[in-house]
């Protein structure tokens, strides 16, 4: 094989490697690092998690047994809001949804690309606190993504805490 053919093959490999790298980089920006999405009902975490001191798992009941934390069912909200703060506009919305048996369709704040496998369950099992990824929710009115949730950020945490760093741990 002559030098010209070798160089052209190397150039072709370099081209496709660069293209693949660009695709992977763009996939990393598929979601914004900070999301400020409008929600159908304004939920004041600073009251529920802050002032009242409710644990995250009081409302988000599934992270210990499922990959997803889940949004709280309206029945849970109504445990208090049958009688508490019933005159407030946002509570009126909750009560209306409950009365009409109409679920609240929340906009997802923390979203990862489809090729990433994430489990709240495995992170809670090794006692990583919710605020490590979600920030100080007890101080906010509007939930927003406060950590980058990009591969480098996750890998740094895995290395620091002794978590798995092989590709198959998080990617399928």
C-alpha positions as a printed Julia matrix, in Angstrom:
172×3 Matrix{Float64}:
   0.0    0.0    0.0
   1.47   3.36  -0.94
   1.81   6.38   1.33
  -0.9    8.33  -0.52
  -3.56   5.68   0.18
  -2.53   5.46   3.83
  -2.76   9.22   4.25
  -6.15   9.41   2.55
  -7.49   6.63   4.79
  -6.13   8.38   7.88
  -7.75  11.62   6.71
 -11.05   9.8    6.23
 -10.8    8.23   9.71
  -9.96  11.65  11.16
 -12.95  13.2    9.39
 -15.4   10.59  10.71
 -13.85  10.71  14.2
 -14.3   14.48  14.23
 -17.87  14.14  13.0
 -18.65  11.58  15.7
 -17.11  13.83  18.34
 -19.23  16.76  17.13
 -22.41  14.64  17.31
 -21.59  13.51  20.85
 -20.85  17.11  21.88
 -24.15  18.33  20.44
 -26.02  15.51  22.18
 -24.58  16.8   25.45
 -26.27  20.13  24.82
 -29.6   18.43  24.05
 -30.91  19.72  27.34
 -30.24  23.1   28.87
 -28.09  23.21  31.97
 -30.58  25.57  33.6
 -34.26  25.09  32.97
 -36.76  27.7   34.0
 -40.0   26.19  32.84
 -43.45  27.47  33.54
 -45.46  25.02  35.59
 -49.24  24.66  35.57
 -49.24  25.32  39.33
 -46.59  27.3   41.17
 -45.24  25.05  43.9
 -43.36  26.82  46.73
 -40.7   24.33  47.81
 -39.49  26.93  50.33
 -42.74  26.5   52.27
 -43.11  22.72  52.04
 -39.46  21.6   52.26
 -38.2   24.72  54.05
 -40.66  26.16  56.54
 -42.6   22.92  57.13
 -39.51  20.71  56.9
 -41.12  18.0   54.78
 -38.61  15.44  53.51
 -38.23  15.22  49.73
 -39.53  11.66  49.89
 -42.76  12.76  51.55
 -43.95  14.17  48.23
 -41.64  12.37  45.8
 -42.48   8.87  46.99
 -40.74   6.66  44.44
 -36.98   7.36  44.41
 -36.13   4.63  46.91
 -37.85   1.91  44.86
 -37.77   3.24  41.31
 -35.41   4.96  38.88
 -37.67   8.04  38.98
 -38.72  10.18  41.92
 -42.2   10.8   40.56
 -44.54  13.73  41.06
 -46.79  13.55  44.11
 -50.37  12.39  43.61
 -53.04  15.03  44.19
 -54.46  12.89  47.01
 -51.26  13.58  48.95
 -51.64  17.34  48.45
 -55.23  17.12  49.59
 -54.19  15.57  52.91
 -53.44  19.14  53.98
 -55.16  21.28  51.4
 -58.66  20.07  52.25
 -58.42  22.69  55.02
 -55.06  24.51  54.8
 -54.57  27.64  52.65
 -57.73  26.93  50.64
 -58.12  30.6   49.69
 -54.72  30.84  47.93
 -54.88  30.89  44.1
 -52.4   28.04  43.55
 -54.1   25.84  46.15
 -57.42  26.55  44.43
 -55.87  25.14  41.24
 -54.79  22.0   43.09
 -58.27  21.57  44.57
 -59.87  22.12  41.15
 -57.67  19.43  39.55
 -58.5   17.07  42.4
 -62.24  17.75  42.23
 -62.26  17.22  38.43
 -60.05  14.09  38.74
 -57.69  15.81  36.29
 -53.98  15.15  36.84
 -51.55  18.05  36.93
 -49.24  17.79  33.92
 -45.93  19.05  35.29
 -43.13  20.14  32.97
 -40.04  18.04  33.59
 -37.22  20.15  35.05
 -34.41  17.59  35.29
 -34.18  15.75  31.97
 -31.36  13.62  30.66
 -30.83  12.44  27.08
 -32.43   9.1   26.24
 -29.09   7.29  26.04
 -28.37   7.98  29.73
 -29.54   5.52  32.36
 -30.07   7.14  35.77
 -31.57   5.71  38.93
 -32.48   7.71  42.02
 -32.71   4.38  43.82
 -29.04   3.48  43.37
 -27.91   6.98  44.39
 -30.04   6.98  47.55
 -28.77   3.49  48.41
 -25.25   4.96  48.77
 -26.68   7.9   50.75
 -26.17  10.72  48.28
 -28.47  13.49  49.54
 -31.05  15.01  47.19
 -29.44  18.47  47.4
 -26.19  17.13  45.89
 -27.92  17.16  42.49
 -31.04  19.26  43.05
 -29.6   22.08  45.15
 -31.25  23.71  48.16
 -34.88  23.13  47.21
 -36.0   24.33  50.64
 -35.09  27.86  49.58
 -36.77  28.14  46.16
 -40.2   28.97  44.83
 -39.65  27.65  41.31
 -37.82  24.36  40.77
 -35.04  24.69  38.25
 -32.05  22.65  37.26
 -29.08  24.02  39.21
 -26.41  21.43  38.38
 -25.12  20.85  34.85
 -25.99  17.11  34.81
 -23.43  16.71  32.05
 -21.17  13.68  31.78
 -18.08  15.41  33.17
 -19.96  16.6   36.24
 -21.39  13.13  36.91
 -18.06  11.37  36.33
 -16.33  13.78  38.74
 -18.86  12.9   41.42
 -18.52   9.17  40.7
 -14.74   9.42  41.07
 -15.01  11.48  44.25
 -17.54   9.1   45.84
 -16.08   5.88  44.45
 -18.95   5.18  42.04
 -18.63   3.22  38.81
 -16.88   5.01  35.96
 -17.26   2.45  33.18
 -19.44   3.57  30.27
 -22.0    0.81  30.77
 -22.87   2.06  34.26
 -24.73   5.07  32.85
 -25.11   4.5   29.1
 -27.08   1.91  27.19
